[in-house]
């Protein structure tokens, strides 16, 4: 692996890089981010906004692009104890969040949905997974740990450009219990927020993906410039041409304005 690999590479060349939190968002493909079965409803507008709902109408996950904002829009996931009841918990991801993290999170969300539906009703809302399940892998990967007396603890990547914050002393339910971001703290590339009540199982799936050693594929031009010296290229693919991509890519063509997947 090389820490200075970009100088002599063509901007369109495909490379495999780590760590994931500094790789850039990658091209968005709803079919990759949302691995939902056919009984889930998926709707997508021409401008790229999209919504997926579970058959029970208790889980909603959507994308609202906003190219003019720092995060280029939001992915939002909400869970409801009954259809159209107030949200029991909510998660938001900037649209600039690496697409592989989004995929792994939604895969775990689907698994938890099946458990809640088929074998253990309530798992979407009464998850008893301890918080350490969400941060043990961070510590094993060399992330530092800082505990503050205000009820928060921080886990920082070795280069300090990836952070997971956990509120271990809950003073109010109005603030996120877990927050993660990548990039310089003053101007992060992406941010994720997990509200009070979010199953720790979902947070753990996100942090596991965050420290995964499986490289992600990017075009050189899509790797954020200001932190490239902290990004490792594990392989180059000179024979592959980069697809056109942006933090919020052109939405995939779906047959008709809405369909069930």
DANORWO-V93871 format. One record per pair of residues at least 4 apart in sequence whose C-alpha atoms are under 6 Angstrom apart, sorted by the first residue. I is the first residue (numbers start at 1). J is the second residue. Records with the same first field share a line. If there is no record, write none. Layout:
I: J / J
This chain:
1: 232 / 233 / 234
2: 232 / 233
3: 229 / 232
11: 220 / 221
12: 219 / 220 / 242
13: 219 / 220
14: 218 / 219 / 237 / 242
15: 217 / 218 / 235 / 236 / 237
16: 215 / 216 / 217 / 233 / 234 / 235
17: 215 / 216 / 232 / 233 / 234
18: 215 / 231 / 232
21: 182
23: 223
24: 98 / 223 / 224
25: 96 / 97 / 98 / 99 / 247
26: 99
27: 245 / 249
28: 249
30: 34
33: 102 / 103
37: 261
38: 260 / 261
39: 261
40: 53 / 54 / 55 / 260 / 261
41: 52 / 53 / 260
42: 51 / 52 / 259 / 260
43: 50 / 51 / 258
44: 49 / 50
45: 49
48: 251
49: 63 / 64
50: 62 / 63
51: 61 / 62
52: 60 / 61
53: 59 / 60
54: 59
57: 83
58: 79 / 80 / 82 / 83
59: 78 / 79
60: 77 / 78
61: 76 / 77
62: 75 / 76
63: 74 / 75
64: 73 / 74
65: 72 / 73
66: 72 / 73
67: 72
71: 94 / 95 / 96
72: 95
73: 94 / 95
74: 93 / 94 / 95
75: 92 / 93
76: 91 / 92
77: 90 / 91
78: 89 / 90
79: 87 / 88 / 89
80: 85 / 87 / 88
89: 195 / 197 / 198
90: 195
91: 193 / 194
92: 192 / 193
93: 191 / 192
94: 190 / 191
96: 190 / 247
97: 190
101: 209
105: 205 / 206
114: 118
115: 119 / 120
116: 120 / 121 / 122 / 123
117: 121
122: 126
123: 127
127: 199
129: 200
132: 136
133: 204
134: 203 / 204
138: 143
139: 143
143: 155 / 156 / 157 / 158
144: 155 / 156
145: 154 / 155
146: 153 / 154
147: 153
148: 152 / 153
151: 167 / 168 / 169
152: 166 / 167 / 168
153: 165 / 166
154: 164 / 165
155: 163 / 164
156: 160 / 162 / 163
157: 162
161: 182 / 183 / 184
162: 181 / 182
163: 180 / 181
164: 179 / 180
165: 178 / 179
166: 177 / 178
167: 177
173: 196
176: 193 / 194 / 195
177: 194 / 195 / 196
178: 194
179: 192 / 193
180: 191 / 192
181: 190 / 191
182: 188 / 189 / 190
183: 188 / 189
184: 188
204: 208
219: 242
245: 249
